[in-house]
Amino acid sequence: MKVMVDLCVVPLGVGVSVGTYVSACQEVIEQAGLSHQMHAYGTNIEGEWEAVFEAVRRCHEVVHDLGAPRITTSMRIGTRTDREQSMSDKIESVQAIRQRGKSGISDSAGSA
């Protein structure tokens, strides 16, 4: 089954700078050959269910191996069975709506 995951891995007990840990987790995802897109507060990942969740497990292992005594992770998980859809499909769909000027927000929205 194909899955899209929005993953946020937060090492605890390592100070305020976590870039080294994020970089290590990105390496795990890349080595797994998964399609992914990092953003400011996490990473979107898509692929087969087993491969994605294996990468999440490996991220935890690697971050612990780097010295993080605790990790808290949040995920949003999406699947669909009616058709295949990629992360880029979802983004392109919204961009197309915006280009047509059909955002659903009127000019007076938000005015008092």
C-alpha contacts under 8 A as a table, 3 or more apart, distances in Angstrom:
res1	aa1	res2	aa2	distance
1	M	48	E	5.59
1	M	49	W	5.62
1	M	79	T	7.79
2	K	46	E	7.24
2	K	47	G	5.42
2	K	48	E	4.48
2	K	49	W	5.72
2	K	79	T	6.49
2	K	80	R	7.83
3	V	46	E	5.65
3	V	47	G	5.68
3	V	48	E	5.99
3	V	49	W	5.52
3	V	52	V	7.68
3	V	77	I	6.98
3	V	78	G	5.78
3	V	79	T	4.96
3	V	80	R	7.85
4	M	44	N	7.01
4	M	45	I	5.65
4	M	46	E	4.39
4	M	47	G	6.82
4	M	77	I	5.86
4	M	78	G	5.13
4	M	79	T	6.50
4	M	87	M	7.63
5	V	44	N	5.61
5	V	45	I	5.17
5	V	46	E	6.35
5	V	52	V	7.95
5	V	75	M	6.40
5	V	76	R	5.57
5	V	77	I	4.59
5	V	78	G	6.35
6	D	42	G	6.77
6	D	43	T	5.66
6	D	44	N	4.40
6	D	45	I	6.39
6	D	75	M	5.38
6	D	76	R	5.08
6	D	77	I	6.62
7	L	42	G	5.46
7	L	43	T	5.21
7	L	44	N	6.21
7	L	45	I	7.43
7	L	73	T	7.26
7	L	74	S	6.13
7	L	75	M	4.74
7	L	76	R	6.90
8	C	41	Y	6.55
8	C	42	G	4.42
8	C	43	T	6.57
8	C	73	T	5.54
8	C	74	S	5.28
8	C	75	M	6.37
9	V	22	V	7.64
9	V	42	G	7.24
9	V	60	H	7.91
9	V	71	I	6.86
9	V	72	T	6.14
9	V	73	T	4.45
9	V	74	S	6.72
10	V	18	V	7.82
10	V	71	I	5.55
10	V	72	T	5.23
10	V	73	T	5.96
11	P	14	V	6.67
11	P	18	V	7.16
11	P	21	Y	7.37
11	P	63	V	7.13
11	P	68	A	5.70
11	P	69	P	7.71
11	P	70	R	5.97
11	P	71	I	4.39
11	P	72	T	6.48
12	L	15	G	7.51
12	L	68	A	6.22
12	L	69	P	6.70
12	L	70	R	5.02
12	L	71	I	5.50
12	L	72	T	7.27
13	G	68	A	6.27
13	G	69	P	6.32
13	G	70	R	6.68
14	V	17	S	7.61
14	V	18	V	7.48
14	V	67	G	7.63
14	V	68	A	5.95
14	V	69	P	7.96
15	G	18	V	7.45
17	S	20	T	7.89
18	V	21	Y	5.41
18	V	22	V	6.31
19	G	22	V	5.04
19	G	23	S	5.98
20	T	23	S	5.13
20	T	24	A	6.28
21	Y	24	A	5.09
21	Y	25	C	6.31
21	Y	63	V	5.78
21	Y	66	L	7.40
22	V	25	C	5.14
22	V	26	Q	6.18
23	S	26	Q	5.03
23	S	27	E	6.28
24	A	27	E	5.06
24	A	28	V	6.46
24	A	59	C	7.50
24	A	62	V	6.97
24	A	63	V	7.13
25	C	28	V	5.05
25	C	29	I	6.42
25	C	58	R	7.97
25	C	59	C	4.91
25	C	62	V	7.17
25	C	63	V	7.21
26	Q	29	I	5.13
26	Q	30	E	6.19
27	E	30	E	5.06
27	E	31	Q	6.03
28	V	31	Q	5.15
28	V	32	A	6.25
28	V	55	A	6.40
28	V	58	R	6.77
28	V	59	C	6.27
29	I	32	A	5.12
29	I	33	G	6.64
29	I	34	L	6.00
29	I	36	H	7.55
29	I	55	A	5.90
29	I	59	C	7.95
30	E	33	G	5.15
30	E	34	L	6.16
30	E	35	S	7.91
31	Q	34	L	7.81
32	A	51	A	7.31
32	A	55	A	6.67
34	L	45	I	6.76
34	L	46	E	6.40
34	L	47	G	6.00
34	L	51	A	7.85
34	L	52	V	7.34
35	S	45	I	5.85
35	S	46	E	5.47
35	S	47	G	6.76
36	H	43	T	6.68
36	H	44	N	5.38
36	H	45	I	4.30
36	H	46	E	6.31
37	Q	43	T	5.56
37	Q	44	N	5.15
37	Q	45	I	6.63
38	M	42	G	5.99
38	M	43	T	4.14
38	M	44	N	6.25
39	H	42	G	5.43
39	H	43	T	5.69
39	H	44	N	7.68
45	I	52	V	7.19
46	E	52	V	6.98
46	E	86	S	7.39
46	E	87	M	7.34
47	G	51	A	6.72
47	G	52	V	6.01
48	E	51	A	5.44
48	E	52	V	6.17
49	W	52	V	5.34
49	W	53	F	6.21
50	E	53	F	5.37
50	E	54	E	5.97
51	A	54	E	5.07
51	A	55	A	6.24
52	V	55	A	5.17
52	V	56	V	6.41
53	F	56	V	4.89
53	F	57	R	6.23
54	E	57	R	5.08
54	E	58	R	6.18
55	A	58	R	4.94
55	A	59	C	6.06
56	V	59	C	5.05
56	V	60	H	6.51
57	R	60	H	5.25
57	R	61	E	6.40
58	R	61	E	4.92
58	R	62	V	6.04
59	C	62	V	5.23
59	C	63	V	6.04
60	H	63	V	5.24
60	H	64	H	6.10
60	H	71	I	7.27
61	E	64	H	5.24
61	E	65	D	6.10
62	V	65	D	4.89
62	V	66	L	6.25
63	V	66	L	5.09
63	V	67	G	6.81
63	V	68	A	6.00
63	V	71	I	7.98
64	H	67	G	5.24
64	H	68	A	4.74
64	H	69	P	6.21
64	H	70	R	7.34
64	H	71	I	7.78
65	D	68	A	7.18
68	A	71	I	6.95
80	R	83	R	6.72
80	R	84	E	7.34
81	T	84	E	7.38
85	Q	89	D	5.95
85	Q	90	K	7.14
86	S	89	D	5.02
86	S	90	K	6.53
87	M	90	K	5.29
87	M	91	I	6.47
88	S	91	I	5.09
88	S	92	E	5.98
89	D	92	E	5.16
89	D	93	S	6.09
90	K	93	S	5.23
90	K	94	V	6.64
91	I	94	V	5.41
91	I	95	Q	6.25
92	E	95	Q	4.98
92	E	96	A	6.03
93	S	96	A	5.23
93	S	97	I	6.45
94	V	97	I	5.14
94	V	98	R	6.28
95	Q	98	R	5.07
95	Q	99	Q	6.15
96	A	99	Q	5.08
96	A	100	R	6.32
97	I	100	R	5.22
97	I	101	G	6.43
97	I	102	K	5.61
97	I	103	S	6.42
98	R	101	G	4.99
98	R	102	K	5.94
98	R	103	S	5.70
99	Q	102	K	7.71
102	K	105	I	7.84
105	I	109	A	6.25
106	S	109	A	5.32
108	S	111	S	5.66
